[in-house]
Amino acid sequence: MTRRYWNINLEEMMEAGVHFGHGTRKWNPKMAPYISAKRKGIHITNLTRTARFLSEACDLVFDAASRGKQFLIVGTKNKEAD
């Protein structure tokens, strides 16, 4: 897999609310390494780690798409349904 540079900006991720995770009552203990804080009943996600893993996921998808693979993208929230 070839590593590429993806323009992932931490400030834009903050503006988009990527750092807001699930409520503290609805969490899986396996997510503990990715949570940086807990505020007002919501887990705050570590954006540095998220950006790194997002970059790796982009590389994976790019490589698969360049080989002609097809993807099905599913949004689970009403806002993403369209």
Backbone hydrogen bonds in HBPLUS format (Angstrom, degrees):
<---DONOR---> <-ACCEPTOR-->    atom                        ^
c    i                          cat <-CA-CA->   ^        H-A-AA   ^      H-
h    n   atom  resd res      DA  || num        DHA   H-A  angle D-A-AA Bond
n    s   type  num  typ     dist DA aas  dist angle  dist       angle   num
A0008-ILE N   A0006-TRP O   2.84 MM   2  5.69 126.7  2.13 113.2  96.8     1
A0013-MET N   A0009-ASN O   3.05 MM   4  6.37 149.7  2.15 147.7 156.9     2
A0014-MET N   A0010-LEU O   2.96 MM   4  6.24 150.0  2.05 144.8 152.3     3
A0015-GLU N   A0011-GLU O   3.00 MM   4  6.33 160.6  2.04 149.8 154.5     4
A0016-ALA N   A0012-GLU O   2.99 MM   4  6.15 147.7  2.10 142.8 151.2     5
A0018-VAL N   A0013-MET O   3.04 MM   5  5.40 160.8  2.07 163.0 159.3     6
A0017-GLY N   A0014-MET O   3.02 MM   3  5.13 150.2  2.11 102.3 111.8     7
A0020-PHE N   A0017-GLY O   3.19 MM   3  5.71 162.2  2.23 113.9 119.0     8
A0045-THR N   A0019-HIS O   2.71 MM  26  4.65 164.4  1.74 140.0 143.6     9
A0021-GLY N   A0043-HIS O   2.82 MM  22  5.09 153.1  1.90 177.0 168.5    10
A0043-HIS N   A0022-HIS O   3.15 MM  21  6.06 173.6  2.15 167.4 165.5    11
A0026-LYS N   A0023-GLY O   3.03 MM   3  5.42 139.8  2.20 109.2 120.0    12
A0024-THR N   A0041-GLY O   2.87 MM  17  5.35 155.5  1.93 131.1 133.3    13
A0031-MET N   A0028-ASN O   2.86 MM   3  5.70 169.1  1.87 131.2 135.0    14
A0032-ALA N   A0029-PRO O   3.14 MM   3  5.51 169.1  2.16 114.8 117.9    15
A0034-TYR N   A0031-MET O   2.88 MM   3  5.52 150.4  1.97 124.3 133.3    16
A0035-ILE N   A0032-ALA O   3.30 MM   3  5.38 164.7  2.32 108.2 112.8    17
A0046-ASN N   A0034-TYR O   2.90 MM  12  5.59 166.6  1.92 155.5 154.6    18
A0036-SER N   A0044-ILE O   2.75 MM   8  5.72 155.1  1.82 160.7 169.4    19
A0037-ALA N   A0044-ILE O   3.42 MM   7  5.06 153.4  2.50 132.7 134.4    20
A0044-ILE N   A0037-ALA O   2.81 MM   7  5.06 173.0  1.81 143.6 143.3    21
A0039-ARG N   A0042-ILE O   2.93 MM   3  5.40 162.6  1.96 159.3 157.1    22
A0042-ILE N   A0039-ARG O   2.91 MM   3  5.40 153.8  1.98 118.2 126.5    23
A0050-THR N   A0046-ASN O   3.08 MM   4  6.28 157.9  2.13 145.0 152.0    24
A0051-ALA N   A0047-LEU O   2.86 MM   4  5.95 160.5  1.89 148.1 151.8    25
A0052-ARG N   A0048-THR O   3.17 MM   4  6.41 156.3  2.23 142.8 148.9    26
A0053-PHE N   A0049-ARG O   2.96 MM   4  6.24 168.0  1.98 158.3 160.7    27
A0054-LEU N   A0050-THR O   2.82 MM   4  5.94 149.8  1.91 147.9 157.3    28
A0055-SER N   A0051-ALA O   2.99 MM   4  6.13 153.5  2.06 143.8 150.1    29
A0056-GLU N   A0052-ARG O   3.11 MM   4  6.45 154.8  2.18 145.3 151.8    30
A0057-ALA N   A0053-PHE O   2.91 MM   4  6.14 152.0  1.99 143.7 151.6    31
A0058-CYS N   A0054-LEU O   2.89 MM   4  6.14 153.2  1.96 147.6 154.9    32
A0059-ASP N   A0055-SER O   3.03 MM   4  6.34 154.8  2.10 146.7 153.0    33
A0060-LEU N   A0056-GLU O   3.05 MM   4  6.31 158.7  2.09 146.1 151.6    34
A0061-VAL N   A0057-ALA O   2.94 MM   4  6.19 165.3  1.96 155.2 158.3    35
A0062-PHE N   A0058-CYS O   2.85 MM   4  5.94 162.6  1.88 150.0 155.6    36
A0063-ASP N   A0059-ASP O   2.94 MM   4  6.10 165.9  1.96 152.3 155.7    37
A0064-ALA N   A0060-LEU O   3.01 MM   4  6.20 160.2  2.05 147.0 152.8    38
A0065-ALA N   A0061-VAL O   2.83 MM   4  5.97 161.3  1.87 152.9 158.3    39
A0066-SER N   A0062-PHE O   2.92 MM   4  6.10 149.5  2.01 146.4 154.8    40
A0067-ARG N   A0064-ALA O   3.10 MM   3  5.21 140.6  2.27  98.1 109.5    41
A0069-LYS N   A0064-ALA O   3.09 MM   5  5.49 160.7  2.13 149.1 144.1    42
A0068-GLY N   A0065-ALA O   2.96 MM   3  5.03 160.8  2.00 107.3 111.5    43
A0080-GLU N   A0077-LYS O   2.98 MM   3  5.39 138.5  2.16 109.7 121.0    44
A0081-ALA N   A0078-ASN O   3.25 MM   3  5.21 158.9  2.29 103.1 109.4    45
